[in-house]
Amino acid sequence: MSPAMPVSPAYKPDPRFAALGPEFADPVRPAEFPRAELRFRNDRAAATVGLETLSDDEWRAHFARFESLPDNQAEPLAMRYHGHQFRVYNPDLGDGRGFLFAQLREAGSGRLLDLGTKGSGPTPYSRTADGRLTLKGGVREVLATAMLEALGVPTSRTFSLIETGEDLQRPDEPSPTRSGVLTRLSHSHIRFGTFQRHAYFNLPQNIERLIDHVIENYYPALAGVEGAARAPALLAEVAKAAATMTARWMAAGFVHGVLNTDNMNITGESFDYGPYRFLPRNDPNFVAAYFDQNGLYAFGRQPEAVLWNLQQLAGALSLVSETEPLVEALNGFSGAYRAALRAAMLNRLGLVSRGEEADIVLVNLAFRTLAEAGEVVRWEPFFFDWFGGAASERRALDGPRKRLYEGEQALGFRAALRNFETERPERLTDPYFAREDPEELLYDEIEAIWAPIAETDDWSAFNAKLAAIERARAAWRLD
């Protein structure tokens, strides 16, 4: 690290995880890559943690060679965890191609944030894998996090993507394929599987230490809860956060694809995007992963999958808590999810709540309208057409999908909209809403963005798409 590195006053290092000790992570060395071609740097995210002042050379030093940031974590830590993968327990997990690189405070909120990696080289948990990330996988994750953030979904933010100059062999894409290393900015990388590992080894003292760590750093409002009440109190808060995340996925028409317990964190942010998809149309049976042949993680089953994962977290916590209060905490998920889904749908439609009963009627009519129109209506254009409610009726009925809004359910939906006020109606004056179609991120477009990168190293479509998503985010201004 150069002592002349221009650190912003907003940079507030605060490494906390390492204090948990050697039973929670292993120090590792990053891979040495032959190249460090900067392909994406998220300066908007970097400004929230005081790192936007880095030059490109300094950026590569920290996010390709992983030289320590000032006064931060001394060495990368591969975090230890287990997990259920498609509901089969796997004790051979852990950070296999990534590590926790640094922790720092977010400007304004003071939240503790992690910088974690993907594709940074082998660790003790790599098994037979090479610890690398394909460049295409990195490109897909950059696009996913940008779109999800624009749609108001709690998500990690892709901080950096650097091409590393290696040829990788992969069974599920043409090989050799190019390599990259990605850094993400996330609220926490502590997973449900982090607790499961210590339950597997029957180490209740470690679970208690982890509970204390999570409450201190992520749920400080629970600091006054003592003794055996701490575990169920924490579970209740994690369940609420998971409910909000899941509801936002559903309103965004997003399918995570691999909802294993090692892909669920304790702060309710989605992360680690592999075979994700955005819905092309309303289809509860739509799956993102070709290997999910039984539809376990289909779009419509995501709330069920998240609740099942929370039950596994509760099982780990049962080493330090009675069962009854944990069950009570889990029972709060369904109500929290229903409330969060109502709020998420109103947010997507740009409307002010009229109370639970009226909101439920409107949300149900919205889903029925999507179903009534069948495959013809795409998910994202529906919300685009009706953003702002009745204030956008003329815009929707003058648009290219007007005939889709003449069915029985659509007429009921339109009538219900007239009873709702537009939230922040000034948003509708944005030129974005004069377009015929909104930004989407469907599978075929992602493939089309990747093709010129793979064939001629042409990044123009990728950069244009990111600019377009940013334009949409600025117009939506979703919470």
C-alpha positions as CSV (number, residue, x, y, z in Angstrom):
1,M,0.0,0.0,0.0
2,S,1.3,3.4,-0.9
3,P,1.4,5.8,2.0
4,A,0.4,8.6,-0.4
5,M,-2.9,6.9,-1.2
6,P,-5.5,9.7,-1.2
7,V,-8.0,8.4,1.4
8,S,-11.2,10.4,1.6
9,P,-12.4,11.7,5.0
10,A,-15.4,9.4,4.5
11,Y,-13.1,6.3,4.7
12,K,-13.7,4.8,8.2
13,P,-12.0,1.4,8.5
14,D,-13.5,-0.8,11.2
15,P,-12.4,-4.5,10.9
16,R,-14.6,-6.5,13.3
17,F,-14.9,-10.1,12.1
18,A,-11.3,-11.1,12.8
19,A,-11.8,-10.6,16.5
20,L,-14.1,-13.7,16.6
21,G,-10.9,-15.7,16.3
22,P,-9.5,-18.7,14.3
23,E,-12.5,-20.9,14.7
24,F,-14.5,-18.6,12.3
25,A,-12.1,-18.0,9.4
26,D,-8.7,-18.9,8.0
27,P,-6.1,-16.5,6.8
28,V,-5.4,-17.0,3.1
29,R,-3.2,-15.5,0.3
30,P,-4.8,-14.1,-2.8
31,A,-3.9,-15.6,-6.2
32,E,-1.2,-13.9,-8.2
33,F,-2.8,-13.0,-11.6
34,P,-0.9,-12.4,-14.8
35,R,-3.1,-9.4,-15.7
36,A,-5.2,-6.8,-14.0
37,E,-7.4,-5.2,-16.6
38,L,-10.0,-2.9,-14.9
39,R,-13.4,-3.6,-16.4
40,F,-15.7,-2.0,-13.9
41,R,-15.3,0.2,-10.8
42,N,-18.3,1.4,-8.9
43,D,-17.4,4.9,-8.0
44,R,-20.9,5.7,-6.6
45,A,-20.6,2.8,-4.2
46,A,-16.9,3.7,-3.5
47,A,-18.0,7.2,-2.5
48,T,-20.1,5.8,0.3
49,V,-17.1,4.2,1.9
50,G,-14.4,6.9,1.0
51,L,-12.6,5.0,-1.7
52,E,-13.7,6.9,-4.8
53,T,-10.4,8.9,-4.6
54,L,-8.3,5.9,-5.5
55,S,-6.5,6.1,-8.8
56,D,-6.9,3.2,-11.2
57,D,-3.4,1.9,-10.3
58,E,-4.3,2.0,-6.6
59,W,-7.6,0.4,-7.3
60,R,-5.8,-2.5,-9.0
61,A,-3.4,-2.8,-6.1
62,H,-6.3,-3.3,-3.7
63,F,-8.8,-5.2,-5.8
64,A,-6.6,-7.3,-8.0
65,R,-3.5,-7.9,-5.8
66,F,-5.5,-7.3,-2.6
67,E,-2.9,-5.2,-0.8
68,S,-4.5,-4.2,2.5
69,L,-6.4,-1.0,2.8
70,P,-5.1,1.5,5.4
71,D,-5.7,0.5,9.0
72,N,-8.0,-2.3,7.9
73,Q,-7.9,-6.1,8.1
74,A,-4.3,-7.3,8.0
75,E,-4.9,-10.3,5.8
76,P,-7.8,-11.9,3.8
77,L,-10.0,-14.3,5.7
78,A,-11.7,-17.2,4.1
79,M,-14.9,-17.6,6.2
80,R,-16.0,-20.9,7.6
81,Y,-19.5,-22.1,7.1
82,H,-21.6,-25.2,6.2
83,G,-25.0,-25.3,4.5
84,H,-27.9,-27.1,2.9
85,Q,-27.6,-27.2,-0.9
86,F,-30.9,-28.1,-2.4
87,R,-31.8,-29.2,1.1
88,V,-29.0,-31.7,1.4
89,Y,-26.5,-30.8,4.2
90,N,-23.0,-30.2,3.1
91,P,-20.2,-30.0,5.8
92,D,-17.5,-29.4,3.1
93,L,-18.3,-25.7,2.4
94,G,-16.7,-22.4,3.3
95,D,-15.3,-19.6,1.2
96,G,-13.9,-21.7,-1.7
97,R,-13.1,-18.9,-4.1
98,G,-13.4,-15.8,-2.1
99,F,-12.6,-14.1,1.2
100,L,-13.4,-11.2,3.5
101,F,-11.0,-8.5,2.4
102,A,-12.0,-5.4,4.6
103,Q,-14.6,-3.9,6.8
104,L,-15.5,-0.3,6.9
105,R,-18.3,2.1,7.8
106,E,-20.8,3.6,5.4
107,A,-20.9,7.4,5.2
108,G,-24.1,8.8,6.7
109,S,-25.6,5.6,8.0
110,G,-22.6,4.3,9.9
111,R,-23.5,0.8,8.9
112,L,-20.7,-1.8,9.0
113,L,-20.0,-3.0,5.5
114,D,-17.8,-5.8,4.1
115,L,-15.7,-5.9,1.0
116,G,-15.7,-9.5,0.0
117,T,-14.3,-11.3,-3.1
118,K,-15.3,-13.8,-5.7
119,G,-12.6,-15.5,-7.8
120,S,-9.6,-14.5,-5.8
121,G,-8.0,-17.9,-5.7
122,P,-8.1,-21.2,-3.8
123,T,-8.7,-21.5,-0.1
124,P,-8.8,-24.5,2.3
125,Y,-12.5,-24.9,1.2
126,S,-11.9,-25.0,-2.6
127,R,-11.9,-28.8,-2.7
128,T,-11.0,-29.7,-6.3
129,A,-11.9,-26.3,-7.8
130,D,-9.5,-23.6,-8.9
131,G,-10.9,-20.8,-6.9
132,R,-11.4,-18.7,-10.0
133,L,-14.4,-16.8,-11.5
134,T,-15.2,-16.6,-15.2
135,L,-15.2,-13.1,-16.6
136,K,-18.7,-13.9,-17.9
137,G,-19.9,-14.7,-14.4
138,G,-18.5,-11.4,-13.2
139,V,-20.3,-9.5,-16.0
140,R,-23.5,-11.2,-15.1
141,E,-23.1,-10.3,-11.4
142,V,-22.4,-6.7,-12.2
143,L,-25.6,-6.5,-14.3
144,A,-27.7,-8.3,-11.7
145,T,-26.7,-6.1,-8.8
146,A,-27.2,-2.9,-10.8
147,M,-30.7,-3.9,-11.9
148,L,-31.7,-5.2,-8.4
149,E,-30.5,-1.9,-6.8
150,A,-32.5,0.0,-9.4
151,L,-35.6,-2.0,-8.5
152,G,-35.3,-1.4,-4.8
153,V,-34.1,-4.9,-3.8
154,P,-31.7,-5.2,-0.8
155,T,-28.6,-6.5,-2.5
156,S,-24.9,-6.5,-2.4
157,R,-23.3,-4.0,-4.8
158,T,-20.6,-5.0,-7.2
159,F,-17.7,-2.9,-6.3
160,S,-15.1,-4.0,-8.8
161,L,-14.5,-6.4,-11.7
162,I,-11.0,-6.9,-13.0
163,E,-10.0,-9.3,-15.8
164,T,-7.1,-11.4,-14.7
165,G,-5.7,-13.0,-17.9
166,E,-6.2,-16.7,-17.3
167,D,-7.9,-19.3,-19.4
168,L,-10.4,-21.3,-17.4
169,Q,-12.0,-24.7,-18.2
170,R,-15.7,-24.9,-17.3
171,P,-18.2,-27.7,-18.2
172,D,-21.2,-25.3,-18.6
173,E,-19.8,-22.8,-21.0
174,P,-17.5,-22.7,-24.0
175,S,-13.9,-23.2,-22.8
176,P,-11.3,-22.0,-22.4
177,T,-13.0,-18.9,-21.1
178,R,-11.7,-15.7,-19.7
179,S,-11.1,-15.1,-15.9
180,G,-11.9,-12.2,-13.6
181,V,-11.9,-11.3,-9.9
182,L,-14.9,-9.5,-8.4
183,T,-15.2,-7.5,-5.2
184,R,-18.6,-6.9,-3.7
185,L,-19.8,-4.4,-1.0
186,S,-22.3,-6.0,1.3
187,H,-23.7,-5.4,4.7
188,S,-22.5,-8.7,6.0
189,H,-21.1,-12.1,4.7
190,I,-22.2,-13.9,7.9
191,R,-24.5,-16.6,6.6
192,F,-27.1,-19.0,8.0
193,G,-24.5,-21.6,7.3
194,T,-22.0,-19.8,9.6
195,F,-24.2,-20.8,12.5
196,Q,-24.9,-24.2,11.1
197,R,-21.2,-25.1,11.1
198,H,-20.8,-24.6,14.8
199,A,-24.0,-26.5,15.5
200,Y,-22.7,-29.4,13.4
201,F,-19.6,-29.5,15.6
202,N,-21.8,-29.1,18.8
203,L,-20.0,-25.8,19.8
204,P,-22.8,-23.8,21.6
205,Q,-20.2,-21.4,22.9
206,N,-19.2,-20.4,19.4
207,I,-22.9,-19.9,18.5
208,E,-23.3,-17.6,21.5
209,R,-20.2,-15.7,20.5
210,L,-21.6,-15.3,17.0
211,I,-25.0,-14.1,18.3
212,D,-23.2,-11.5,20.4
213,H,-21.1,-10.4,17.4
214,V,-24.1,-10.1,15.1
215,I,-26.2,-8.2,17.7
216,E,-23.4,-5.8,18.5
217,N,-22.6,-5.0,14.8
218,Y,-25.8,-5.5,12.9
219,Y,-28.8,-5.4,15.4
220,P,-27.7,-3.0,18.1
221,A,-31.3,-2.4,19.1
222,L,-31.2,-5.9,20.7
223,A,-28.3,-5.0,22.9
224,G,-30.5,-4.9,26.0
225,V,-31.8,-8.4,25.5
226,E,-30.1,-10.8,27.8
227,G,-29.4,-14.5,28.3
228,A,-31.5,-17.2,26.5
229,A,-33.8,-14.5,25.0
230,R,-31.0,-13.3,22.7
231,A,-31.1,-16.1,20.1
232,P,-34.9,-15.9,19.5
233,A,-34.8,-12.1,19.4
234,L,-32.1,-12.2,16.8
235,L,-34.0,-14.9,14.8
236,A,-37.1,-12.7,14.8
237,E,-35.1,-9.8,13.3
238,V,-33.4,-11.9,10.8
239,A,-36.7,-13.4,9.7
240,K,-38.1,-9.8,9.2
241,A,-35.1,-8.8,7.1
242,A,-35.4,-12.0,5.0
243,A,-39.1,-11.4,4.5
244,T,-38.5,-7.9,3.2
245,M,-35.8,-9.2,0.8
246,T,-38.0,-12.0,-0.5
247,A,-40.9,-9.7,-1.0
248,R,-38.7,-7.3,-3.0
249,W,-37.5,-10.2,-5.1
250,M,-41.1,-11.1,-5.9
251,A,-42.1,-7.6,-6.8
252,A,-39.1,-7.3,-9.0
253,G,-39.9,-10.6,-10.8
254,F,-36.5,-11.9,-9.7
255,V,-35.5,-15.6,-9.3
256,H,-32.3,-16.1,-7.3
257,G,-31.8,-19.6,-8.6
258,V,-29.8,-21.2,-5.7
259,L,-31.4,-20.5,-2.4
260,N,-29.2,-22.6,-0.3
261,T,-28.5,-21.8,3.4
262,D,-25.0,-20.7,2.6
263,N,-26.4,-18.1,0.2
264,M,-28.6,-16.4,2.9
265,N,-27.0,-13.8,5.1
266,I,-28.2,-12.5,8.5
267,T,-28.9,-8.9,7.3
268,G,-31.4,-9.7,4.6
269,E,-29.4,-8.8,1.5
270,S,-29.2,-11.1,-1.5
271,F,-25.8,-11.8,-2.9
272,D,-23.7,-14.3,-4.9
273,Y,-25.5,-14.3,-8.2
274,G,-25.0,-17.5,-10.3
275,P,-27.9,-18.8,-12.4
276,Y,-30.3,-15.9,-11.7
277,R,-33.1,-14.8,-14.0
278,F,-35.6,-11.9,-14.2
279,L,-39.1,-13.1,-15.2
280,P,-39.9,-12.6,-18.8
281,R,-43.6,-13.0,-17.8
282,N,-45.7,-14.0,-14.8
283,D,-44.9,-17.6,-14.2
284,P,-44.7,-19.0,-10.6
285,N,-43.0,-22.2,-11.9
286,F,-40.2,-20.3,-13.7
287,V,-36.8,-21.6,-12.6
288,A,-33.4,-19.9,-13.0
289,A,-31.1,-22.9,-12.8
290,Y,-31.1,-25.6,-15.5
291,F,-30.2,-28.1,-12.8
292,D,-33.2,-27.2,-10.6
293,Q,-35.2,-29.9,-12.3
294,N,-37.8,-30.2,-9.6
295,G,-38.5,-26.5,-9.3
296,L,-37.4,-26.3,-5.7
297,Y,-36.3,-22.7,-6.1
298,A,-38.9,-21.6,-8.7
299,F,-40.1,-18.0,-8.6
300,G,-43.4,-18.8,-6.8
301,R,-41.6,-21.1,-4.2
302,Q,-39.0,-18.5,-3.1
303,P,-41.0,-17.5,0.1
304,E,-41.3,-21.2,1.1
305,A,-37.5,-21.7,0.4
306,V,-36.5,-18.7,2.5
307,L,-38.7,-19.9,5.4
308,W,-37.2,-23.4,5.2
309,N,-33.7,-21.8,5.4
310,L,-34.8,-19.8,8.4
311,Q,-35.9,-23.1,10.0
312,Q,-32.4,-24.5,9.6
313,L,-31.0,-21.4,11.2
314,A,-33.4,-21.9,14.1
315,G,-32.2,-25.5,14.3
316,A,-28.6,-24.2,14.8
317,L,-29.8,-21.7,17.4
318,S,-31.6,-24.4,19.3
319,L,-28.2,-25.4,20.9
320,V,-28.5,-22.2,23.0
321,S,-32.2,-21.6,23.2
322,E,-35.5,-23.4,24.0
323,T,-37.5,-24.5,21.0
324,E,-40.8,-22.6,21.8
325,P,-39.4,-19.0,21.5
326,L,-37.6,-20.0,18.3
327,V,-40.8,-21.3,16.8
328,E,-42.6,-18.1,17.8
329,A,-39.9,-16.1,16.1
330,L,-40.3,-18.2,12.9
331,N,-44.0,-17.7,13.0
332,G,-43.5,-14.0,12.5
333,F,-42.1,-14.6,9.0
334,S,-45.4,-15.1,7.2
335,G,-47.0,-12.0,8.5
336,A,-43.9,-10.0,7.9
337,Y,-43.7,-11.3,4.3
338,R,-47.3,-10.5,3.5
339,A,-46.8,-6.9,4.8
340,A,-43.5,-6.5,3.0
341,L,-45.1,-7.8,-0.3
342,R,-47.9,-5.3,-0.1
343,A,-45.3,-2.5,0.6
344,A,-43.0,-3.8,-2.2
345,M,-45.8,-3.9,-4.8
346,L,-47.0,-0.4,-3.8
347,N,-43.5,0.8,-4.1
348,R,-43.1,-0.7,-7.6
349,L,-46.4,1.0,-8.6
350,G,-45.5,4.3,-7.0
351,L,-48.5,4.5,-4.8
352,V,-49.4,5.6,-1.2
353,S,-50.8,2.9,1.0
354,R,-54.6,3.1,1.8
355,G,-54.4,0.6,4.6
356,E,-54.1,-3.2,4.7
357,E,-57.5,-4.1,3.3
358,A,-57.4,-1.8,0.3
359,D,-53.8,-2.6,-0.4
360,I,-54.4,-6.3,-0.4
361,V,-57.3,-5.9,-2.9
362,L,-55.1,-3.9,-5.3
363,V,-52.1,-6.2,-5.0
364,N,-54.3,-9.3,-5.7
365,L,-55.8,-7.5,-8.8
366,A,-52.3,-6.7,-10.0
367,F,-51.2,-10.3,-9.9
368,R,-54.5,-11.4,-11.5
369,T,-54.0,-8.8,-14.3
370,L,-50.5,-10.2,-15.0
371,A,-51.9,-13.7,-15.1
372,E,-54.9,-12.7,-17.3
373,A,-52.6,-11.3,-19.9
374,G,-50.6,-14.5,-20.0
375,E,-47.3,-14.7,-21.9
376,V,-48.0,-11.6,-23.9
377,V,-47.4,-9.1,-21.1
378,R,-43.8,-9.0,-19.8
379,W,-43.2,-8.4,-16.1
380,E,-41.3,-5.2,-16.1
381,P,-43.4,-3.3,-18.7
382,F,-46.5,-3.9,-16.6
383,F,-45.0,-1.9,-13.7
384,F,-43.6,0.7,-16.0
385,D,-47.0,1.3,-17.6
386,W,-48.8,1.7,-14.3
387,F,-46.2,3.5,-12.3
388,G,-48.0,6.3,-10.6
389,G,-51.4,4.6,-10.7
390,A,-54.3,6.4,-12.2
391,A,-52.0,9.3,-13.1
392,S,-50.5,7.0,-15.7
393,E,-53.7,5.5,-17.1
394,R,-53.7,7.6,-20.2
395,R,-50.0,6.8,-20.7
396,A,-50.7,3.0,-20.3
397,L,-53.7,3.0,-22.6
398,D,-51.9,5.0,-25.3
399,G,-48.9,2.7,-25.2
400,P,-48.0,-0.5,-27.0
401,R,-49.7,-2.8,-24.5
402,K,-53.1,-1.1,-24.3
403,R,-55.1,-4.1,-25.4
404,L,-53.6,-6.2,-22.6
405,Y,-55.5,-3.9,-20.1
406,E,-59.0,-4.5,-21.3
407,G,-59.7,-7.8,-19.6
408,E,-62.0,-8.3,-16.6
409,Q,-59.1,-8.4,-14.0
410,A,-57.4,-5.4,-15.7
411,L,-60.6,-3.4,-15.6
412,G,-60.9,-4.1,-11.9
413,F,-57.2,-3.2,-11.4
414,R,-57.7,0.1,-13.2
415,A,-60.8,0.9,-11.1
416,A,-58.9,0.1,-7.9
417,L,-56.0,2.3,-8.9
418,R,-58.2,5.4,-9.0
419,N,-58.6,5.2,-5.2
420,F,-54.8,5.4,-4.6
421,E,-52.7,8.6,-4.5
422,T,-49.4,8.7,-6.4
423,E,-46.4,8.8,-4.2
424,R,-43.9,11.5,-5.2
425,P,-45.8,12.3,-8.4
426,E,-43.0,14.6,-9.6
427,R,-41.2,11.4,-10.7
428,L,-43.7,11.0,-13.6
429,T,-42.3,14.1,-15.2
430,D,-39.0,12.3,-15.8
431,P,-38.4,11.8,-19.6
432,Y,-37.9,8.1,-18.8
433,F,-41.6,7.7,-18.6
434,A,-42.1,9.0,-22.1
435,R,-40.5,5.8,-23.5
436,E,-42.5,2.9,-24.8
437,D,-40.5,0.3,-22.9
438,P,-38.6,0.2,-19.7
439,E,-35.2,-1.2,-19.0
440,E,-35.3,-5.0,-18.6
441,L,-32.6,-7.6,-18.0
442,L,-33.7,-10.8,-19.6
443,Y,-31.5,-13.8,-20.4
444,D,-31.2,-13.2,-24.1
445,E,-30.0,-9.6,-23.6
446,I,-27.3,-10.7,-21.1
447,E,-26.1,-13.2,-23.7
448,A,-26.1,-10.5,-26.3
449,I,-24.1,-8.2,-24.1
450,W,-21.5,-10.9,-23.5
451,A,-21.1,-12.0,-27.1
452,P,-19.1,-8.9,-28.4
453,I,-16.9,-9.1,-25.2
454,A,-16.1,-12.7,-25.9
455,E,-15.7,-12.2,-29.7
456,T,-14.0,-8.9,-30.1
457,D,-13.4,-7.5,-26.6
458,D,-16.1,-4.9,-27.2
459,W,-17.4,-3.6,-23.9
460,S,-19.7,-0.9,-25.4
461,A,-22.9,-2.8,-25.0
462,F,-22.1,-3.7,-21.4
463,N,-21.2,0.0,-20.5
464,A,-24.3,1.2,-22.3
465,K,-26.5,-1.2,-20.4
466,L,-25.1,-0.1,-17.1
467,A,-25.7,3.6,-18.0
468,A,-29.3,2.7,-19.0
469,I,-29.9,0.9,-15.8
470,E,-28.5,3.9,-13.9
471,R,-30.9,6.1,-15.8
472,A,-33.8,3.9,-14.8
473,R,-32.7,3.9,-11.2
474,A,-32.6,7.7,-11.1
475,A,-36.1,7.8,-12.6
476,W,-37.7,5.2,-10.4
477,R,-36.1,6.4,-7.1
478,L,-37.4,3.3,-5.4
479,D,-36.6,2.9,-1.7
